[in-house]
Amino acid sequence: MEPLEVIDQEGGITDVKVHQLVKSLSGDVLSDSEVWHVYTIANGLIERMDLKQRDATSDPGPSTAFSRH
C-alpha cells in the first residue's frame, strides 16, 4: 500500500492517506476507498494507529489493532 499523501503534525503525529482495498476470504470486495492512517510516534516507534474515513482534520477513531486499553 503506497501512501497517497503524508502530513506531519505536531506532537509525533503523522497522517497518511492510502487507497485501501478490503476483500473477503472468497475474494469479494468489501471496501474500496481512500482512508487516513494516523500514526502516533514516540521514541522512534509507532505507539498507536488510528483510522479516519474522511479528510485529515476529522477526529480519528481508534484502531483495535494498535490501541492499548
N, C-alpha and C positions, 0 to 999 in steps of 0.2 A: 504494500500500500504506500504509494508515494504521496507526500503532502502536497496539497494544492496551494496552501498559504500557511505561513508561520508568523505568529505575532508574539514577541517577547514582552511580557508585562512586568511590573514591579513586584518585588517580593518572591522571586523564584517561580513565577507562574509563566507558562508558555502555552499559548493556544495554537493548535494545529488543525487546520481544515483538511479533511480527507474524503475521498469517494469510498463509500462503504457498501459492499455487496454481501448480503447475508442469504445463504441458501440452506434449505433443509437437507437432511441426510440423503433424501431421494433426489436432490438437485433442483427442487422448486425454489424460485426466487421469493424470499420472504420480505426483503427490503433492498432497495437500490436507491441510495440517497447520499447527499453530502452532509457530513456531521463534523462537529468540532470535538476534538480530544483536548482536554485541559489538564496539563501536567503541572504538579507542584513538585519542585526540585529542591532538595535540602542536602547539603554536604555532597553534591555531585551525584546523588541518587534520586530516582523517582520515588517520592514519598506517597503520592496519591495521583489517581487519574479519574477525572470526571468526564461525562459526556454532555454535549449540548446539541440540540436539534437545529437551532436557528442561528442567528448572527452571533458574533463574538462578544456582544455586550449583554446577552441573556444570562440569567443565573443558571449555573450548571446543576445537573442532578448527579448524585453520587453514583459511581460505578461500583457494584458489589465486588467486582474482581480486585479492586485496589483499595477500597475503603477499609479502614480499621475501626472497629466498634469496641 
